[in-house]
Amino acid sequence: MAGKNYGGINQVPILSRLVEKGIPGLGNLAYVLTRTYMVHLPLCRQAPISAREGFDRDYSTLTRWVGKSAATLEQLAQSINRFVLSGKAFFANDRSVRLLPPSKGKPKTACRWAYGRMGVMSAYEAVWPASRLV
């Protein structure tokens, strides 16, 4: 993508739609991602809530949207990772969280890590979260 250069800062054009020829706009995707990762509301629970609100968003549709969003944000995540790890010193923090699978099974334990780079202006210049199942 070609972008404009503003004094060393390269700004690329903003995407209007993340899913080509799709329904969701950026605000709609941000809403789904926020409910999924900040409110911890699984997609299998968001689908019936959306249906009650008058939106036709089934589980498979929401899953595709989240997958497309994650693929698009991967470049940003890699840039943040390079920035954090390029510092003279960085710190790490981990936390155990309960994970409820989509099926009605027993909750599992997951770990969430946060990595940060020590900086001159702030101790928390950047945070890089990474998660995996245990």
N, C-alpha and C positions, 0 to 999 in steps of 0.2 A: 504494500500500500504506500502510495506517495503521500507525503504530508508537508505541512508548512514548518519552516524553521524559524523559531523565535529566540534569537540570541543563544543558540546552543541547545535549546529545548525543541525537540522534534514532536510536533503534534499531528497525529494521524486522524483522519476523518472518523467521526463517531458512527457506529453502526445504528441503523434505525430498527433493524430486526435481527435477532440472533438466529432464529429459526427461519430460513428462507421460505417465503410464501406461506408462512405459518401465522397463526392467530396471535401468539403472545408477543407483546411489546416488551421493552426492557423493564418497565415498571412492573408488569405482570410477572416476569421471571424473577425479579428482585423480591417480589412478594412471596412467591413460592419458595425461593431459596432461604429467605429470612425465616419463614415458618418452619422450614425443614431443619435448619442448622442453628438458629438462635432460640427459637421457641421449642425446638425438639419435637415437632409434630410430624410424625411419619407420613410419607406420601399416601400410604394405604388409608390413613385417616383424613387426609386433606381431600381426597376424591369425593367421598360422600358429603363432606361439608360443602364443597363447591357445588355439588348437585343440588343440595338444599337451597343454596344461594342463587340458583338459576344458571350456573355455568356448567357446560358439558366438558369436564376434565376428568377422564378416568385415570386409573393408576398407571397404565402403560404410557399415556400421553404425558403425564407429569414426570415419569421416569425418563422419557426421551428429552424433555425440556431440561431436566437437571443434568443429564449426560451431556447435552450440547453446551450448556452453560459451563460445565466443568472443563470440557475440551477447549473452549474459548478462553477461559481464565487460566489455563495451564501456563501460557507464556508469562503472564503476570506473576504467577506463583514461582516460576523458575527464576525470574529476575529478582524477586524478593529473596529467594534462597541464595543466589549468587551474592547479593548485597550483604546479607547477614553473615555468610561464611567468609567473606573477604576481609572482615575486620580483624584487628589485632587480638581481640578477645570477644567471646560470645558466651551466653549462658543458656542453660536448658532447664525446663521445668516439665514435670509429667503429672498427670492426674488420671485416676481411675474413674470411669463413668459407667452407668448401667445402660445397656443397649437392648431395646426390645425389638426382636425380629418381626418382619411383616406377618409371618404365620403366628398362630396362637401357641407359641412355644415358651420355653423358660427363658427369662432375660439372661443375657450374656454380659460379661465384663469386658469393656474396651479400655484402651489407654489413649490418652490425648497428650501430645507433646507440644510445647511451644519453645521456639528458639529465638533468642534476641541478640542483638549486637550492641556491645558497649560503645557509646559514642561520646563525643566531646560535649555536645549540648544536652543530651538526655541519656539516661540509662536504658531507655526503651525506644531506640530509634526505629526498630522494625521488629515485627513478630512474625514468625513462620510457623503455622500450625501444621501438624501432620498426625494422622490417626491410623490405627491398625487394630484388628481384632486380636484378642489374646486367646 
